Amino acid sequence: MNDNRITDIDDYMADLGRRARAASRALARASTGAKNQALTAIAGAVDASRAALSNANRQDLEAGAAKGLDDALLDRLELTPGRIDTMIEGLHQIAALPDPVGAITDLNYRPSGIQVGRMRVPLGVIGIIYESR
């Protein structure tokens, strides 16, 4: 990999992180209905993009095979119709869960009369890089 591609990836990831952070701030203030609507829309977009996802995945698998990646690794990287179904179902399952944001737990009264508890708040952005080895 040449230095330009490394810089391009670094710039891309930094920009992606900034955009995700900005989006997380808006999402933290969104209503439960808006969040569930977004999850449902994402599920619909994944479903509508099956062909494009499969084509891109096929290209990735072909490139991996050309580089000599192990068959077991290629199998883990393969995006099958069943795996796409699982992603879509997972999005619907998350939308069906109660929204934890704003929930108060462990509410106690202190001797002074004030209430002390724990309120669930969004963490922000967590970046995950998936790499199968």
Rosetta blueprint (number, residue, H / E / L):
1 M L
2 N L
3 D H
4 N H
5 R H
6 I H
7 T H
8 D H
9 I H
10 D H
11 D H
12 Y H
13 M H
14 A H
15 D H
16 L H
17 G H
18 R H
19 R H
20 A H
21 R H
22 A H
23 A H
24 S H
25 R H
26 A H
27 L H
28 A H
29 R H
30 A L
31 S L
32 T H
33 G H
34 A H
35 K H
36 N H
37 Q H
38 A H
39 L H
40 T H
41 A H
42 I H
43 A H
44 G H
45 A H
46 V H
47 D H
48 A H
49 S L
50 R H
51 A H
52 A H
53 L H
54 S H
55 N H
56 A H
57 N H
58 R H
59 Q H
60 D H
61 L H
62 E H
63 A H
64 G H
65 A H
66 A H
67 K L
68 G L
69 L L
70 D L
71 D H
72 A H
73 L H
74 L H
75 D H
76 R H
77 L H
78 E L
79 L L
80 T L
81 P H
82 G H
83 R H
84 I H
85 D H
86 T H
87 M H
88 I H
89 E H
90 G H
91 L H
92 H H
93 Q H
94 I H
95 A H
96 A H
97 L L
98 P L
99 D L
100 P L
101 V L
102 G L
103 A L
104 I E
105 T E
106 D E
107 L E
108 N E
109 Y E
110 R L
111 P L
112 S L
113 G L
114 I L
115 Q E
116 V E
117 G E
118 R E
119 M E
120 R L
121 V L
122 P L
123 L L
124 G L
125 V L
126 I L
127 G L
128 I L
129 I L
130 Y L
131 E L
132 S L
133 R L
